[in-house]
């Protein structure tokens, strides 16, 4: 487990305790907190699983065997639901089921591994679950309890023959064990409660015989889980609270959302397919994500935010095949949900006096008031686009445009891991008509990885942005000019092509790793959003980067121009509906194109050969509000010359999106 994972869990636990403590006296001092009767609840949790894995790999070939115990430790997240009954005597009895999923980093799901001179075997887990009874005692706002029951874990075995390189494995295996533990629940109000828990879980000795190799892998696990969570109780009457704007330190807000996207395209013209191509036969895939947003007021102007997420699914072609990829919710390929601490940061606002403005509650934003003239400092883990390149009409694939080159400045290779987040610090000076902001971020140690480069003094990402606000004809408009530079361990396109030309048996993809060194990529973006009428808005973006070295985190685009309009449904009596129409033209530099033509692969493109042409994108969507906070969207996209290849495509994408907020 990385030091950042430990820090993330520690900060989350410490802040949850700090947030709860200021309101303890207010809740515990009255007898009204005494409960009785039954209630259903559901919630989410995050924690650390650690312990020992004992494994034996037996290979009859060469009569070799290896047996040992290795430690395991990684973050996890999941959901739970249950029912409990509190008797007049304060005795609590209940039953609870939960599902937990490993962190999205690949190493988090490897429980055990062993190697012999002839083979290497491992066991990975996809999910863990339990069904437990609970017995406890209710004291006012607190409930202490013991719990125990049946545990399940879905695992996969795999083995690589070190003599041939062949791989064998099983699709899935559900192991059964037992779990026992204890916990402490604290009622934040009549509906919400926070908890801390510990579990011991045991999975006894079990084995698997690999089909194509005469070898066996046996494992046993002793695991410990420490986790914190939040629960929502159904059917409870909401307590009357003070006005949110006036709530002080220790108060909190919790919001969430879930997004499901189904997307596909019919067969396309494709004389050949490469490693990073859209398959010519057509394909359909789906993605799903669920997020929770916890915001806590720490002190005057100080706020803490924590955003856990569960991510699952695949983009078409494993999220490759286009510079302007058609699904903004597709990041990585997860057959089962994966947990991620997407955001974990502190924000401090220093008011400079003068006129104030009201702030509505939203995802990642507490309700309240603040000075318009202010300085804001934010530090922790978050997405660069949380602070920079915030176009009003094209900024969020969960609610507006899906294509990567429409919801973002496409040539902005912003610092991020493979799912779009980084650790950093930003500062902003805001005035009534303008704002200036800047940030320093960690970068990945190589293109497309989840390992941060901690040599921050020599390799990092720097972003600066100037925002100007105006009202022509009394209609709100904003322009943003952003500049950025990223120093990272990347390869040079021209160098890789030169090496491939000198070694005709190799492609540029084979040689790019040889050229990696500390290089600086730089660029800029320009963004406009303009209100036309009360229901119509327009946007445009232009972005560019130098295109000399590998894309580190986002997508293979070196230059992009995009624009479009959004239309609210007021004129047809559907004020919650939205129509969006937009388009983009994407390009890569000459050296980038030469690299792709020589067999090079980028993060999202690489057909193995290239007849270069700019990539054209057109997108139209209709977002229909079903009810408060629930939207369904129909989306169509046209991709001409996908991945800059004139001999492939065009591709027509059809998508459906369901989004719900709570």
Protein Blocks (a to p, Z undefined) as FASTA:
>chain_A
ZZklmmmmmmmmmmmmmmmmmmmmmmmmpmklpcedjdddddddddddddddddddddfe
hpaaddddddddddddddddddddddfkopacddddddddddfbfklmmmbdcddfkbcc
ddddfbdcdddddddddehjbccdddddddddddddddddfknopacddfbdcddddddd
ddddddfblmbccddddddddddddddddfkbccddddddddddddddddddehiacddd
ddfklpcehiacdddddddddddddddddfbacfkbccfkbpadddddddddddddfbgh
iacdddddddedjdehhigaifbdcbfkbmbdcfbacdddfbacddddddebhjdddddd
dehiacddddfbdcdddeddddfklmgopafklobfklmcfbfklmpcfklccdddfkop
acddddddddfkbccddddddddfbehiabdcfklmlgccddddddddddehhiacdddd
dddddddddddfklmmmmmmmmmkbcfklmmmmmgccdddddddddddddfblmbccddd
ddddehlaccfklcccfbdcdddddddfklnopakbccddddddddddfklmmmmmnopa
cfkbcehpacddddddddddddddfbghiacdddddddehihhiakgcjddddddddddd
ZZ
